Amino acid sequence: MIGKTRKPPEDELALSRDVAPRPKRGPAAPFSFLFPPARPVRPKGGSGELADIREGSPTWTLAHRDSVFRRMLAVADAFSAGVAVTVAILVGGDRPKLGVVAALPLVILASKVAGLYDRDENLIRKATLDEAPALLQMATTYALVVWLVQGVFMEGILGRRQVLALWVFLFVALVVSRAVARRLAVSITEPERVLVLGDADECHELERVFQRSHAINAMVVGRVPLQEEKAGANGGNGHGRHHRPLGTFGELADLMLSQRIDRAVIAAAASPSEQVLDKIRLVKSLGIKVSVLPRLFEVVGSSVDVEDLGGVMLLGLRRYELTTSSRFLKRALDISVSAAALFLLAPVLLAIAIAIKVTSPGPVLFRQRRIGRHGKSFQMLKFRSMYDGADEMKPELHALNEADGLFKIANDPRVTPVGRLLRRVSFDELPQLVNVLRGEMSLVGPRPLVGDEDAQIKGWLRRRLDVIPGMTGVWQVHGSSRIPLREMVKMDYLYRANWSLWLDLKILLRTVPFVLSRRGI
C-alpha cells in the first residue's frame, strides 16, 4: 500500500528494469510553487502490480498534469474576474473596495459548474477558442450575479455602462488569460504519451496530426493491433514498416506501464463492437485516458446530438444542406467584412499595386480560373507574385513539386522579390475580397482548386462544393502547403457538414495569427 514500506515482488522488479525512462526535467519552472506534486491515485479496478501507483507511473503523471492545467485555469479565471470588476467600478468613477476579492471565487465556481476545468482532461487538443461560446455564456451569467450582489464590492449601484464594461472585459480577459495559462501549462508539463490501438495507417495519421498542430502537446509512442496481423503486414499505405506493433493485446497491461502511456487512442473501425467495448474497459481500468477514433465521424463530422431513448442511445445527425437563414447570415458576414476591408485597406492595396508595377513588367493582378460552387468555374484574383508567363514554366519545374496532389515549391524561382514578401504575409490574396463582394467566393469556405486538381476529387468528397469556396478555411489554419490534397478536401467536407456562423468566426480569428506567424500558404 502507499505509504508503507514493502519488498517488491520479483516479477515487479523485473518489470521495473524494462520501464522506459521519462525525460529529465530541467530547472524548476516559474511559479512551480503553485503546483505541488499531485497525490498518487489508485486506478479503478486495478489489482496486482498495477494497484500500487508510485510517482512516475502513468496515473500519477496524469493526475499531476491535469492538476497543473486546472490550477492554471483557475488562476487565470480569478485574475480575469479581478480585472473586469475593477475596470467596471472605475468606469463609473467609483473606487474599488476590498470586497472585490470576494468576486474572485464566484468565477471559479461558475467555471467549475460549467465544466470548464474538466474538459481539458478528455481532450488532446486544448484550444481556448473552442470554448469561447461557453466563456461568453459564463461572462453573461457572472455579470448578472455581480450586479445582483454589487453592494459587497463597491459603494453605490452599477450602472448599465459599468455592467456592459464588466461583461465585455471579463469575456476578453477570460479568452486571453486562459490561452496564456494553457501555453504556460504546456511548457511546464511533459507531452502526453499516446498508444494507438489499431493498424499502422491509423497510427501514421495520428502522428501527422500531432506534428502539424501547435495546440497538441502529445506524442505517439507506438501501437498495438486490435486484431492479429499477418506476418509482414505493412498497412494499407505501407506505413507498417515504420509503425511495427510494440506487442500484442494480451501484453497491453504491461506495455501501458513499461511505456508509461498516458492515453490510448482506439481505432474501432475494423473490430466488432463487443471486442472494442472490452478493450475500452480494460484500458480504463488501468487508469489511462481513452479516446476513440470512430470512422463514422469522417462522414458526419462532430455536429451530432446524443439522444437517450430509455437506455437506447441514438446519434442525431445534422442535415447536410444549409438553411436559408444560414446562407443569409453567411452572405451578410461576407458583404460587410469584405466591403469594410476594401475601404480600410485601400492605401495598402494601392501601395502594393505600385510596387508590383515598378519592380517587374506585367499586369498587377493575376487572374486564374478556379472551380467554385456546384463545379462552376470563376476567375479568381490575386496580386501577381510571379514573373509574367510563369505558368508556361510549370512543366519544367514539375520535378520540384513538394505537395501531394497540389503544385507547391518551397523556393519557387518564378516568384519575384516583391511577390515573395507578399506571400510571406499572404497579402497577395487580398484582391480576393473583390471575389467575395461579387459572391464568387466567401471569407471562409473550401479551398478553390484549379481544374486539374479538382478532377482528382471523386465520390462523396465532391459535396464540398455545395458551398462557396473561401479565402481561408480549415486547410489554411492547418498549413495548406503541408497537407496532401485528399486530406485537404476531407477537411473541406467536414467543414461543410459542421458549418455554423461561430465556426466561420473561429477560423477567421485563427487565420490572423497563423498568417502573421508566416506559417500560411
CORMO-V20511 format. One record per backbone hydrogen bond with DSSP energy under -1.0 kcal/mol. NH is the residue of the N-H (numbers start at 0). CO is the residue of the C=O. E is the energy in kcal/mol with one decimal. If there is no record, write none. Layout:
((NH CO E) (NH CO E))
This chain:
((3 0 -1.6) (12 8 -1.9) (13 9 -2.1) (14 10 -1.8) (15 11 -2.4) (16 12 -1.2) (17 14 -1.2) (19 257 -3.3) (31 28 -1.6) (33 30 -2.0) (34 31 -1.6) (45 42 -1.9) (49 46 -1.6) (50 47 -1.5) (56 53 -2.3) (60 56 -2.6) (61 57 -2.7) (62 58 -2.3) (63 59 -2.2) (64 60 -2.7) (65 61 -2.8) (66 62 -2.0) (67 63 -2.0) (68 64 -2.1) (69 65 -2.4) (70 66 -2.4) (71 67 -2.4) (72 68 -2.3) (73 69 -2.2) (74 70 -2.3) (75 71 -2.2) (76 72 -2.5) (77 73 -2.4) (78 74 -2.4) (79 75 -2.4) (80 76 -2.5) (81 77 -2.4) (82 78 -2.4) (83 79 -2.7) (84 80 -2.7) (85 81 -2.0) (86 82 -2.5) (87 83 -2.3) (88 84 -2.0) (89 85 -2.4) (90 86 -2.3) (92 89 -1.7) (93 88 -1.8) (96 152 -1.7) (99 96 -2.0) (100 97 -1.7) (101 98 -1.5) (102 99 -1.9) (103 100 -1.3) (107 103 -1.3) (108 104 -2.6) (109 105 -2.4) (110 106 -2.3) (111 107 -2.1) (112 108 -2.5) (113 109 -2.0) (114 111 -1.2) (115 110 -2.6) (118 114 -1.1) (125 214 -1.4) (130 127 -1.3) (131 128 -1.3) (134 130 -2.2) (135 131 -2.5) (136 132 -2.0) (137 133 -2.3) (138 134 -2.6) (139 135 -1.9) (140 136 -2.2) (141 137 -2.9) (142 138 -2.4) (143 139 -1.8) (144 140 -2.3) (145 141 -2.8) (146 142 -1.9) (147 143 -1.7) (148 144 -1.7) (151 148 -1.7) (152 149 -1.5) (153 149 -1.5) (162 158 -2.3) (163 159 -2.3) (164 160 -2.1) (165 161 -2.6) (166 162 -2.3) (167 163 -2.6) (168 164 -2.7) (169 165 -2.0) (170 166 -2.0) (171 167 -2.4) (172 168 -2.6) (173 169 -2.5) (174 170 -2.2) (175 171 -2.4) (176 172 -2.8) (177 173 -2.2) (178 174 -1.6) (179 175 -2.2) (180 176 -2.6) (181 177 -2.3) (182 178 -1.9) (183 179 -2.5) (184 180 -2.6) (185 181 -2.4) (186 182 -1.8) (187 183 -1.1) (191 216 -2.5) (193 218 -3.0) (194 262 -2.5) (195 221 -2.6) (196 264 -3.1) (202 198 -1.8) (203 199 -2.6) (204 200 -2.3) (205 201 -2.2) (206 202 -2.1) (207 203 -2.1) (208 204 -1.9) (209 205 -2.6) (210 206 -2.0) (211 207 -1.6) (212 208 -1.7) (218 191 -2.8) (220 193 -3.1) (223 195 -2.5) (232 229 -2.0) (237 234 -1.6) (239 233 -4.6) (241 238 -1.2) (242 238 -1.2) (245 222 -2.8) (250 247 -1.2) (251 248 -1.6) (254 250 -2.4) (255 251 -2.6) (256 252 -1.4) (257 253 -3.1) (258 254 -2.6) (260 255 -2.1) (261 192 -2.7) (262 192 -1.9) (263 288 -2.8) (264 194 -2.4) (265 290 -3.1) (266 196 -2.2) (275 271 -2.0) (276 272 -2.4) (277 273 -2.0) (278 274 -2.0) (279 275 -2.4) (280 276 -2.4) (281 277 -2.1) (282 278 -2.3) (283 279 -2.4) (284 280 -1.9) (286 283 -1.7) (287 282 -1.5) (288 261 -1.9) (290 263 -2.7) (292 265 -3.2) (296 293 -1.3) (297 294 -1.6) (298 295 -1.5) (299 295 -1.7) (300 296 -1.3) (303 301 -1.9) (304 315 -2.1) (306 313 -2.9) (308 311 -3.0) (313 306 -2.8) (315 304 -3.4) (317 302 -1.2) (326 322 -2.3) (327 323 -2.1) (328 324 -2.4) (329 325 -2.4) (330 326 -2.4) (331 327 -2.5) (332 328 -2.2) (333 329 -2.0) (334 330 -2.6) (335 331 -2.3) (336 332 -2.3) (337 333 -2.3) (338 334 -2.2) (339 335 -1.9) (340 336 -2.6) (341 337 -2.4) (342 338 -1.8) (343 339 -2.6) (344 340 -2.6) (348 344 -2.8) (349 345 -2.3) (350 346 -2.2) (351 347 -2.3) (352 348 -2.2) (353 349 -2.2) (354 350 -2.2) (355 351 -2.3) (356 352 -2.2) (357 353 -2.4) (358 354 -1.8) (359 355 -1.5) (365 381 -3.8) (367 379 -1.8) (369 377 -2.8) (370 448 -2.8) (371 375 -3.3) (373 464 -3.0) (374 371 -1.7) (375 372 -1.7) (377 369 -2.3) (379 367 -3.0) (381 365 -1.5) (382 427 -2.3) (383 363 -3.0) (386 413 -2.4) (389 386 -1.2) (392 389 -1.3) (393 390 -1.1) (396 392 -1.1) (399 396 -1.8) (400 397 -1.4) (401 407 -3.3) (414 411 -1.5) (415 384 -2.3) (419 415 -2.5) (420 416 -1.5) (421 417 -2.4) (422 418 -2.6) (423 419 -1.5) (426 421 -2.2) (428 425 -1.3) (429 426 -1.4) (431 428 -2.1) (432 429 -2.3) (433 430 -1.8) (435 431 -2.1) (436 432 -2.3) (437 433 -2.1) (439 434 -1.9) (440 434 -1.4) (441 468 -2.7) (444 471 -2.1) (453 449 -2.6) (454 450 -1.8) (455 452 -1.2) (456 453 -1.6) (460 457 -1.1) (461 458 -1.8) (462 459 -1.6) (463 460 -1.5) (464 461 -1.8) (465 462 -1.9) (469 445 -2.5) (470 441 -2.0) (471 442 -1.7) (476 472 -1.6) (478 475 -1.5) (481 478 -2.0) (484 403 -3.1) (487 483 -2.2) (488 484 -2.4) (489 485 -1.6) (490 486 -1.8) (491 487 -1.9) (492 488 -2.2) (493 489 -2.3) (494 490 -2.3) (495 491 -2.3) (496 492 -2.4) (497 493 -1.6) (503 499 -1.8) (504 500 -2.2) (505 501 -2.7) (506 502 -2.2) (507 503 -2.3) (508 504 -2.4) (509 505 -1.8) (510 506 -1.7) (511 507 -1.3) (513 509 -1.4) (514 510 -2.8) (515 511 -2.4) (516 512 -1.6) (517 514 -1.8) (518 513 -1.9))
